[in-house]
Amino acid sequence: MTASSQIAARPFANDVGDAHWLPFTAMRQFQSNPMMFVGAEGMHYTTTDGRRVLDAMAGLWCVNAGHAQPRIVEAIREAAGRLDFVSSFKMSHPGAFELAGRLTDIAPEGFDHVFFTNSGSEAVDSALKIARGYHRARGDAGRTKFIGRAKGYHGMGFGGLSVGGIGRHKRDFGPLLPDVAHLSLPYDRSSMGFSRGRPETGAHYADELESLLQIQDPSTVAAVIVEPVIGSGGVYPPPLQYLERLRSICTRHGILLIFDEVITGFGRLGTPFAAQALGVTPDIITCAKGMTNGAVPMGGVILRDFVFDAFMAGPPEVIELFHGYTYSGHPLACAAGLAALDVYQDLGLFERTSVIAPMWEAALHSLKSEPHVADIRNIGLLGVVELAPRAGEPGARGNLCAQTCYEDGVLVRASSDLIVLSPPLVIQEEQIEQTVDSIRRAIRQMN
Ligand SMILES: Cc1ncc(COP(=O)(O)O)c(C=O)c1O
């Protein structure tokens, strides 16, 4: 029997084996009750037993235009038959330049250069390296430190992990990058809990950056990296004026400000990037996920001109950035990226997000008085329902809620006791209701 016929012969739903080690998954628990999908279209997945499940997570914050978007599918098919691969080292293809140009068109003013990667993690590590390289190119090689933030998630490379602020992710893998400090989470439940959208108080948390810099010596700091809206760490929208203050402190000290827009890029907040919705311009933007609508792995670092220009000052025959990946600017990813941008534009999906966001907010906050609900946060088409942990069993309520919703036909993501939501931007009003009603039923059933 060949390996593939063995897989085909295997009863899928309850015997998956352990050849495939899944990321961020309790393997043995998964094997006892595997959640397996065989198809997806629009807002729905199809399970191995033929059930349709509403995807309230856009896959993993990425399928912004819905699954199997026909134009994106067709673009990938066509690209695969035309140019399957070309290296980006000392050569390229027209699609990569076209996509880079289209991305700079929708990026904030003055961001005219894109470095392609294959994931958000690679985008972050590339951005951190570019930040150090930028200072070195300007003769300021002493600027090597990074400042991240509590609850920040910047992927799983050693750089992203080091600047990230989720302790459990780091615990088993140190030592990480030295010379990294973290700002605290700009959140206080007593004054900010159940805020609708951005909390009105909390800008003062940004002043901590100034204090941290006085400890670290600002002239040794290369970059501050934050997600404009903390995503995986629990969906925390930035307090009003908070990002503005971070921006001005960075500017004052010559420190680069990096916005990690891997989740917020491509319309989550109603604009191409969160920088535009929130009105604060960083120096470097990292992106991935929605860049190809999740259809082909791809990430990117989008740079302000002055960052790129600093690298272009030496002799023209010398490589300016000794960094890159075999699959940077892969032709299939570029085709998917171009088609995704066309779809976002033609369907007016970013604008639609702004229109639908108030309805999303109202629906989520209707769960406020349900049992165990400790907080609800939202911005754009992002949201989280935070459940109070059961005594001695952290995460139990979150898992149970996600499992009950799944059985009820709605896919939400449990991150400990947080029910995280990030639906495709094409979600319809009745599907928002279905999602929230499913969570409501699940919460009411549990102790
Ligand atoms: C803000 C942010 N940065 C980086 C990453 C890492 O992206 P990837 O999983 O594509 O490496 C993620 C993933 O969720 C993310 O949310």
PDBQT file of the ligand as one rigid body, heavy atoms in Angstrom, charges set to zero:
ROOT
HETATM    1  C1  LIG A 501       0.698  40.549  14.819  1.00  0.00    +0.000 C 
HETATM    2  C2  LIG A 501       1.296  39.280  14.333  1.00  0.00    +0.000 A 
HETATM    3  N1  LIG A 501       2.561  39.258  13.954  1.00  0.00    +0.000 NA
HETATM    4  C3  LIG A 501       3.150  38.153  13.473  1.00  0.00    +0.000 A 
HETATM    5  C4  LIG A 501       2.433  36.978  13.365  1.00  0.00    +0.000 A 
HETATM    6  C5  LIG A 501       3.090  35.750  12.842  1.00  0.00    +0.000 C 
HETATM    7  O1  LIG A 501       2.603  35.432  11.595  1.00  0.00    +0.000 OA
HETATM    8  P1  LIG A 501       2.840  33.967  10.991  1.00  0.00    +0.000 P 
HETATM    9  O2  LIG A 501       2.048  33.023  11.822  1.00  0.00    +0.000 OA
HETATM   10  O3  LIG A 501       2.371  34.111   9.571  1.00  0.00    +0.000 OA
HETATM   11  O4  LIG A 501       4.307  33.696  11.061  1.00  0.00    +0.000 OA
HETATM   12  C6  LIG A 501       1.098  36.956  13.743  1.00  0.00    +0.000 A 
HETATM   13  C7  LIG A 501       0.304  35.729  13.631  1.00  0.00    +0.000 C 
HETATM   14  O5  LIG A 501      -0.813  35.637  14.081  1.00  0.00    +0.000 OA
HETATM   15  C8  LIG A 501       0.517  38.130  14.249  1.00  0.00    +0.000 A 
HETATM   16  O6  LIG A 501      -0.757  38.155  14.653  1.00  0.00    +0.000 OA
ENDROOT
TORSDOF 0
